[in-house]
Amino acid sequence: MDIKNYINGAFSPPVADRYIDNYNPSNGEIYGQIPNSDAQDVELAYKSAKNAFPSWSETTIDERSRILIKISELLEANLQRFAEAESKDNGKPISLAKTVDIPRAASNFRFFGNAITQFASESHESVGINAINYTLRQPIGVVGCISPWNLPLYLFTWKIAPAIAAGNCVVAKPSEVTPMTAYLLGEICNEAGLPKGVLNIVHGLGTSTGQAIVEHPNIKAISFTGGTQTGAHIARVAAPMFKKLSLELGGKNPNIIFADCDYDDMLATTVRSSFANQGQICLCGSRIFVEESIYEKFKTDFVAKVKALKVGHPSEKDTNIGALVSKQHLEKVIQYIEIAKQENGKILCGGDRVTVKKFEKGYYLQPTVIEVENDECRVNQEEIFGPVVTIMPFTSDDEVLEMANKVKYGLSATLWTNNLKRTMRMSNELQTGIVWVNTWMLRDLRTPFGGVKASGVGREGGFEALRFFTEAKNVCIKY
């Protein structure tokens, strides 16, 4: 299926008529083409957004809310179609796309459709000097949203929904690896009555299309989720132009397991937090630290559960691990497994490609557990972003806290303990933007999301996102 850009409410080919092949990860075959857009296409999208902004920014909050909620309802009504498209494009099991990705995309529109109605201005009375200050929250104008391939529609809408809810118009680029559901979203937006030009979706490579969005002089804010190196490049380009930046980047998240945890709950959740979405989630707990007294038991039980996971075609209902997103990414993950061996890591299970019958060219890999000797090895310091985790024991709170924080990343951490004092201390001292205690991936859309250190700048979610996509203006009146 061939994809087109979505500009000014219509689907159109790229100006230069250049295209990129779109691969199905489950069988390694090309199944369509996407536009290889350039600065000309971005300029058309920008002009469309610019023309739409005066009207959209003055549209009532109730009307904006109504349209966003309608988009949410239409996504839910088209759940099966979108889930199948997401699975085909990304390689993840259809069951996962159907229960997580597409419902969350719908929730993003519904949440921000409601949140904008509660996003209030502030006022401050200056008693004794007869003055009042009030703060306006005004939309920025035209903003750029660039999203990754691991949770394609989920994270695409996580940016778009608050941007348009706040009254901005958007030039958006989904990953060129997983463009299909973003393309289909254009149809939904038209059906929901979103005015032309409010959302424009331009497909292409990060080095050309993404670059054109970031360096456009009149696109005033950039919201990006992706790799840390790309985020650093965006910052170098955008910061001297005084653009607002929200950068949600990589992670190398610790999963810290104490002996006093609820063991069965921890074990089941740790399998999920290690290998959900083929380990291709920035929040996966890829470094597992286990208190020494239960380490051998955990190692035996965990490896047994991982070996029982089924690697298979995404359409099969009993598939636990689908295909990795691309051949290039598969090769990167396999390279890290080889690095682990060179560093004296012990492969406890997995580590090899999987051949799925009838889909022999697909990008499948066994879920892999590696026992490491210390936390300073490359596989514990660098983001792998695949179905690979490391495990090692620890003996004290101070030791594991030091290891957990000794990486350049700081996105999330998971802590398993029933000790209240330990929970409070470690939650306070872990250098991450998110801490989950006795759970994982339990998200409330009202809460701020983001990381510290090389995991990014800024926060998404809730009113944090609406603050990012608006400018504060204070007005002081003396009376």
C-alpha positions as CSV (number, residue, x, y, z in Angstrom):
1,M,0.0,0.0,0.0
2,D,1.4,3.4,-1.0
3,I,1.2,6.3,1.4
4,K,0.8,10.0,0.8
5,N,1.4,13.1,2.8
6,Y,-1.5,14.7,4.6
7,I,-1.4,18.4,4.0
8,N,-4.3,20.9,4.4
9,G,-6.8,18.1,4.9
10,A,-5.9,16.3,1.6
11,F,-3.6,13.4,0.7
12,S,-0.9,14.4,-1.8
13,P,2.4,12.9,-3.2
14,P,5.7,14.5,-2.4
15,V,6.8,17.4,-4.5
16,A,9.9,15.7,-5.8
17,D,8.0,12.4,-6.4
18,R,10.6,10.4,-4.4
19,Y,9.7,7.4,-2.3
20,I,11.1,5.0,0.3
21,D,10.3,1.3,0.5
22,N,8.1,0.2,3.5
23,Y,9.0,-3.2,4.9
24,N,6.8,-5.8,6.8
25,P,9.1,-6.9,9.6
26,S,7.2,-10.2,10.0
27,N,8.3,-11.5,6.6
28,G,11.0,-9.1,5.5
29,E,9.2,-8.1,2.4
30,I,8.3,-4.7,0.9
31,Y,4.6,-4.0,1.0
32,G,4.4,-0.4,0.0
33,Q,6.1,2.9,-0.4
34,I,6.1,6.2,1.6
35,P,7.0,9.7,0.5
36,N,10.6,10.7,0.8
37,S,9.7,14.3,1.6
38,D,12.0,17.2,1.7
39,A,12.0,20.9,2.7
40,Q,9.5,21.7,-0.1
41,D,6.9,19.4,1.4
42,V,7.6,20.8,4.9
43,E,7.1,24.3,3.6
44,L,3.7,23.4,2.1
45,A,2.7,21.8,5.4
46,Y,3.9,24.9,7.3
47,K,2.0,27.3,5.1
48,S,-1.2,25.1,5.5
49,A,-0.7,25.2,9.3
50,K,0.1,28.9,9.3
51,N,-3.1,29.7,7.4
52,A,-5.2,27.5,9.7
53,F,-3.8,28.9,13.0
54,P,-5.7,32.2,13.3
55,S,-9.1,30.4,13.1
56,W,-8.1,27.4,15.1
57,S,-6.5,29.3,17.9
58,E,-9.8,31.3,18.2
59,T,-12.0,28.2,18.1
60,T,-13.8,27.7,21.4
61,I,-12.4,25.2,23.8
62,D,-15.7,23.3,23.8
63,E,-15.4,22.9,20.0
64,R,-11.8,21.8,20.1
65,S,-12.7,19.3,22.9
66,R,-15.6,18.0,20.9
67,I,-13.4,17.3,17.8
68,L,-10.7,15.6,19.8
69,I,-13.2,13.3,21.6
70,K,-14.7,12.5,18.2
71,I,-11.3,11.4,16.9
72,S,-11.0,9.2,20.0
73,E,-14.3,7.6,19.3
74,L,-13.5,7.0,15.6
75,L,-10.2,5.3,16.6
76,E,-12.1,3.0,18.9
77,A,-14.6,2.2,16.2
78,N,-11.7,1.3,13.9
79,L,-9.7,-0.6,16.5
80,Q,-9.2,-3.8,14.5
81,R,-8.2,-2.0,11.3
82,F,-5.6,0.1,13.1
83,A,-4.3,-2.8,15.2
84,E,-3.7,-4.9,12.1
85,A,-2.0,-1.9,10.4
86,E,0.2,-1.3,13.4
87,S,1.2,-4.9,13.7
88,K,2.0,-5.2,10.0
89,D,4.1,-2.1,10.1
90,N,5.9,-2.6,13.4
91,G,6.1,-6.4,13.9
92,K,4.4,-6.4,17.3
93,P,1.7,-8.9,18.0
94,I,-1.8,-7.8,16.9
95,S,-3.0,-8.7,20.4
96,L,-0.6,-6.1,21.8
97,A,-1.6,-3.4,19.3
98,K,-5.3,-4.1,20.0
99,T,-5.0,-4.0,23.8
100,V,-2.4,-1.3,24.3
101,D,-1.3,0.8,21.3
102,I,-4.6,1.8,19.7
103,P,-6.6,2.1,22.9
104,R,-3.9,4.4,24.3
105,A,-3.9,6.5,21.1
106,A,-7.7,6.9,21.5
107,S,-7.2,7.7,25.2
108,N,-4.6,10.4,24.3
109,F,-7.2,12.3,22.3
110,R,-10.0,11.8,24.9
111,F,-7.8,12.8,27.8
112,F,-6.5,16.1,26.2
113,G,-10.0,16.8,24.8
114,N,-11.2,16.8,28.4
115,A,-8.0,18.3,29.9
116,I,-8.2,21.5,27.8
117,T,-11.6,22.3,29.4
118,Q,-9.9,22.3,32.8
119,F,-6.7,24.1,31.8
120,A,-7.3,27.4,33.7
121,S,-5.5,30.7,33.8
122,E,-4.2,32.1,37.0
123,S,-4.8,35.4,38.7
124,H,-3.1,37.1,41.7
125,E,-4.5,40.1,43.5
126,S,-1.9,42.4,44.9
127,V,-3.5,43.5,48.1
128,G,-2.8,47.0,49.3
129,I,-1.5,48.4,46.1
130,N,-4.8,48.0,44.1
131,A,-3.4,45.8,41.3
132,I,-4.3,42.4,39.8
133,N,-2.1,40.1,37.8
134,Y,-3.5,37.5,35.5
135,T,-1.7,35.0,33.3
136,L,-2.8,34.1,29.8
137,R,-1.9,30.7,28.3
138,Q,-1.7,31.3,24.6
139,P,-1.0,28.8,21.8
140,I,2.5,29.1,20.3
141,G,1.5,28.9,16.6
142,V,2.9,26.2,14.3
143,V,4.7,23.4,16.2
144,G,6.7,20.4,15.0
145,C,6.0,16.9,16.4
146,I,8.4,14.0,15.6
147,S,7.7,10.5,16.9
148,P,9.5,7.1,17.0
149,W,8.8,3.6,15.6
150,N,8.4,1.6,18.7
151,L,4.9,2.7,19.7
152,P,3.9,4.4,16.5
153,L,0.4,5.8,16.9
154,Y,0.6,5.7,20.7
155,L,3.4,8.2,20.8
156,F,2.4,10.2,17.7
157,T,-0.9,11.1,19.3
158,W,0.7,11.7,22.7
159,K,2.3,14.8,21.0
160,I,-0.4,15.8,18.5
161,A,-3.4,15.7,20.9
162,P,-2.1,18.3,23.4
163,A,-0.7,20.5,20.7
164,I,-4.0,20.9,18.9
165,A,-6.0,20.9,22.1
166,A,-4.1,24.0,23.2
167,G,-4.9,25.8,19.9
168,N,-1.7,25.2,17.9
169,C,-1.4,23.9,14.4
170,V,1.0,21.0,13.7
171,V,3.6,19.8,11.2
172,A,4.2,16.2,12.2
173,K,6.5,13.4,11.1
174,P,6.1,9.8,12.1
175,S,8.9,7.4,11.9
176,E,9.7,6.4,8.3
177,V,9.9,2.8,9.6
178,T,6.3,2.7,10.8
179,P,4.2,5.3,8.9
180,M,1.0,3.4,8.3
181,T,-1.2,4.3,11.3
182,A,-0.2,8.0,11.1
183,Y,-1.3,7.9,7.4
184,L,-4.7,6.4,8.4
185,L,-5.1,9.0,11.2
186,G,-5.5,11.6,8.5
187,E,-8.7,9.9,7.3
188,I,-10.0,9.8,10.9
189,C,-9.3,13.5,11.4
190,N,-11.2,14.4,8.3
191,E,-14.2,12.3,9.4
192,A,-14.1,14.0,12.8
193,G,-14.3,17.4,11.2
194,L,-10.8,18.7,12.2
195,P,-10.4,21.8,10.1
196,K,-7.9,21.7,7.2
197,G,-4.4,22.6,8.1
198,V,-4.6,22.1,11.8
199,L,-2.8,18.8,11.5
200,N,-0.3,18.1,8.7
201,I,1.6,14.8,8.4
202,V,4.7,14.7,6.3
203,H,6.5,11.4,5.8
204,G,10.2,10.9,5.2
205,L,13.6,10.4,6.6
206,G,14.8,12.1,9.8
207,T,17.9,13.5,8.0
208,S,15.8,15.3,5.4
209,T,12.1,15.7,6.5
210,G,12.8,15.8,10.2
211,Q,15.7,18.2,9.6
212,A,13.6,20.5,7.6
213,I,11.0,20.6,10.4
214,V,13.6,21.3,13.1
215,E,15.4,24.0,11.2
216,H,12.3,25.8,9.8
217,P,12.6,29.4,11.1
218,N,8.9,29.7,11.8
219,I,8.1,26.4,13.5
220,K,8.4,27.6,17.0
221,A,8.5,24.4,19.1
222,I,9.8,20.9,18.6
223,S,8.5,17.8,20.5
224,F,10.7,14.8,19.8
225,T,10.8,11.3,21.0
226,G,13.6,9.0,19.9
227,G,17.3,8.3,20.3
228,T,19.6,10.4,22.5
229,Q,22.1,11.2,19.7
230,T,19.3,12.5,17.5
231,G,18.0,14.5,20.4
232,A,21.4,16.1,20.9
233,H,21.5,17.0,17.2
234,I,18.0,18.6,17.4
235,A,19.1,20.6,20.4
236,R,22.2,21.9,18.6
237,V,20.0,23.1,15.7
238,A,16.9,24.3,17.6
239,A,18.4,25.9,20.7
240,P,20.2,28.8,18.8
241,M,16.9,29.5,17.1
242,F,15.3,29.9,20.6
243,K,12.7,27.2,19.9
244,K,10.9,25.5,22.8
245,L,12.1,21.9,23.1
246,S,10.7,18.7,24.6
247,L,13.1,15.8,24.1
248,E,12.0,12.3,25.3
249,L,15.1,10.2,24.7
250,G,16.7,6.9,25.6
251,G,16.8,4.8,28.7
252,K,18.7,2.1,30.5
253,N,16.3,1.4,33.3
254,P,17.1,-0.5,36.5
255,N,14.7,-3.2,37.8
256,I,15.7,-3.5,41.5
257,I,14.3,-6.6,43.3
258,F,14.6,-7.1,47.0
259,A,14.0,-10.3,48.9
260,D,11.0,-8.9,50.8
261,C,9.0,-8.4,47.5
262,D,5.8,-10.2,46.6
263,Y,7.7,-12.8,44.6
264,D,5.1,-14.2,42.2
265,D,3.8,-10.8,41.3
266,M,7.4,-9.5,40.8
267,L,8.3,-12.5,38.6
268,A,5.4,-12.2,36.3
269,T,5.7,-8.4,35.9
270,T,9.5,-8.6,35.4
271,V,9.0,-10.9,32.4
272,R,6.6,-8.3,31.0
273,S,8.8,-5.3,31.8
274,S,11.7,-7.1,30.2
275,F,10.2,-8.2,26.9
276,A,7.0,-6.4,26.2
277,N,6.9,-5.1,22.6
278,Q,10.0,-7.2,21.9
279,G,11.9,-5.1,24.5
280,Q,11.4,-2.1,22.2
281,I,10.0,0.3,24.9
282,C,12.1,3.1,26.4
283,L,10.7,2.1,29.8
284,C,11.6,-1.6,29.7
285,G,13.7,-2.7,32.7
286,S,16.8,-3.9,30.9
287,R,19.2,-4.0,33.9
288,I,17.8,-6.5,36.5
289,F,19.4,-6.3,40.0
290,V,18.4,-9.0,42.4
291,E,19.2,-9.2,46.2
292,E,21.8,-11.9,46.7
293,S,19.6,-14.1,49.0
294,I,17.1,-14.8,46.3
295,Y,19.3,-14.4,43.3
296,E,19.7,-18.1,42.4
297,K,16.0,-18.8,42.8
298,F,15.1,-15.8,40.7
299,K,17.6,-16.8,38.0
300,T,16.1,-20.3,37.7
301,D,12.5,-19.2,37.7
302,F,13.0,-16.2,35.4
303,V,14.9,-18.1,32.8
304,A,12.2,-20.8,32.8
305,K,9.5,-18.3,32.2
306,V,11.5,-16.6,29.5
307,K,12.1,-19.9,27.7
308,A,8.4,-20.5,27.7
309,L,7.7,-17.3,25.7
310,K,6.6,-18.0,22.2
311,V,8.3,-16.2,19.4
312,G,6.0,-16.1,16.3
313,H,4.2,-14.3,13.7
314,P,2.3,-11.2,15.0
315,S,-1.0,-12.5,13.8
316,E,-0.9,-15.6,16.0
317,K,-3.0,-15.2,19.1
318,D,-0.5,-17.1,21.3
319,T,2.6,-15.1,20.1
320,N,4.4,-13.4,23.0
321,I,7.3,-12.0,21.0
322,G,6.8,-10.7,17.5
323,A,9.3,-9.5,15.0
324,L,11.8,-6.7,15.6
325,V,11.0,-3.6,13.7
326,S,13.7,-3.8,11.0
327,K,16.6,-5.8,9.7
328,Q,19.0,-3.1,10.6
329,H,17.7,-3.0,14.2
330,L,17.9,-6.8,14.5
331,E,21.5,-6.7,13.4
332,K,22.3,-4.1,16.0
333,V,20.7,-6.1,18.8
334,I,22.6,-9.3,17.8
335,Q,25.8,-7.3,17.8
336,Y,25.2,-6.4,21.4
337,I,24.7,-10.0,22.3
338,E,28.2,-10.7,20.8
339,I,29.6,-7.8,22.7
340,A,28.2,-9.4,25.9
341,K,30.0,-12.7,25.1
342,Q,33.3,-10.8,24.6
343,E,32.8,-9.1,28.0
344,N,32.4,-12.5,29.7
345,G,28.7,-12.3,29.9
346,K,27.0,-15.6,30.3
347,I,24.0,-16.2,28.0
348,L,21.4,-18.0,30.2
349,C,18.9,-18.3,27.4
350,G,18.2,-17.0,24.0
351,G,20.7,-15.1,21.9
352,D,19.8,-16.6,18.5
353,R,17.7,-15.6,15.6
354,V,14.4,-17.5,15.2
355,T,13.1,-18.9,11.9
356,V,9.3,-18.8,11.8
357,K,7.8,-21.3,9.3
358,K,6.5,-19.6,6.2
359,F,8.0,-16.3,7.3
360,E,11.7,-17.2,7.2
361,K,12.9,-13.8,6.2
362,G,11.2,-12.1,9.2
363,Y,13.2,-10.3,11.9
364,Y,12.8,-12.6,14.8
365,L,15.0,-13.1,17.8
366,Q,14.9,-15.2,21.0
367,P,14.3,-13.3,24.2
368,T,17.7,-13.2,25.8
369,V,18.9,-13.2,29.4
370,I,22.6,-12.4,30.1
371,E,24.3,-12.8,33.5
372,V,27.0,-10.1,33.9
373,E,29.8,-9.8,36.3
374,N,29.7,-6.0,36.9
375,D,27.6,-3.1,36.0
376,E,30.2,-1.2,34.0
377,C,30.1,-3.6,30.9
378,R,28.8,-2.1,27.7
379,V,25.6,-4.1,27.7
380,N,24.7,-2.5,31.0
381,Q,25.7,1.0,30.0
382,E,24.4,1.3,26.5
383,E,20.8,1.2,25.3
384,I,20.1,-2.0,23.3
385,F,16.4,-1.5,22.8
386,G,15.5,-5.1,22.1
387,P,14.5,-8.4,23.8
388,V,17.8,-8.5,25.8
389,V,18.2,-8.1,29.6
390,T,21.0,-8.5,32.0
391,I,20.9,-9.8,35.5
392,M,23.3,-9.6,38.5
393,P,23.1,-9.9,42.3
394,F,23.6,-7.1,44.9
395,T,24.2,-7.2,48.6
396,S,23.1,-3.8,50.0
397,D,20.8,-0.8,49.4
398,D,23.8,1.5,48.9
399,E,25.5,-0.9,46.4
400,V,22.4,-1.3,44.1
401,L,21.6,2.4,44.3
402,E,25.1,3.3,43.1
403,M,24.8,0.8,40.2
404,A,21.3,2.0,39.3
405,N,22.5,5.6,39.0
406,K,25.8,4.8,37.3
407,V,24.6,5.3,33.7
408,K,24.2,8.4,31.6
409,Y,20.4,7.8,31.3
410,G,17.7,8.5,33.8
411,L,14.3,7.7,32.5
412,S,12.6,5.2,34.8
413,A,13.3,2.7,37.6
414,T,11.3,-0.2,39.0
415,L,11.6,-1.1,42.7
416,W,10.3,-4.3,44.3
417,T,10.1,-4.2,48.1
418,N,7.6,-4.0,50.9
419,N,9.9,-2.0,53.2
420,L,8.4,1.5,53.5
421,K,11.6,3.2,54.6
422,R,13.6,1.7,51.7
423,T,10.8,2.7,49.3
424,M,10.9,6.3,50.4
425,R,14.7,6.6,50.4
426,M,15.3,4.9,47.1
427,S,12.5,6.7,45.3
428,N,14.0,9.9,46.5
429,E,17.6,9.0,45.5
430,L,17.1,7.2,42.2
431,Q,18.2,9.6,39.4
432,T,15.2,9.0,37.1
433,G,12.1,10.9,36.0
434,I,9.8,8.0,36.9
435,V,9.9,5.4,39.7
436,W,7.5,2.4,39.8
437,V,7.2,0.6,43.1
438,N,5.8,-3.0,43.0
439,T,4.4,-2.4,39.5
440,W,5.5,-1.4,36.0
441,M,4.0,0.7,33.2
442,L,1.1,1.7,35.3
443,R,0.4,5.1,33.8
444,D,-2.0,7.9,34.8
445,L,-2.2,10.4,31.9
446,R,-2.4,13.3,34.4
447,T,1.1,12.7,35.6
448,P,4.3,14.2,34.2
449,F,6.4,11.9,32.0
450,G,10.1,12.3,31.1
451,G,13.6,11.7,32.2
452,V,16.8,13.3,33.5
453,K,20.4,13.3,32.3
454,A,20.7,11.9,28.7
455,S,17.1,10.7,28.8
456,G,15.8,14.0,27.9
457,V,14.6,17.5,28.6
458,G,11.1,18.6,29.6
459,R,8.0,16.7,30.5
460,E,5.0,15.4,28.6
461,G,1.6,14.3,30.0
462,G,-1.2,16.1,31.8
463,F,-1.1,19.8,32.2
464,E,2.7,19.6,31.6
465,A,2.1,19.0,27.9
466,L,-0.4,21.8,27.7
467,R,2.0,24.2,29.4
468,F,4.7,23.2,26.9
469,F,2.4,23.9,23.9
470,T,1.5,27.3,25.2
471,E,3.3,30.6,26.1
472,A,2.6,32.3,29.4
473,K,1.8,36.0,29.2
474,N,1.3,38.0,32.4
475,V,-0.9,41.0,32.5
476,C,-0.8,43.5,35.4
477,I,-3.6,46.0,35.9
478,K,-3.5,48.8,38.5
479,Y,-6.9,50.1,39.5
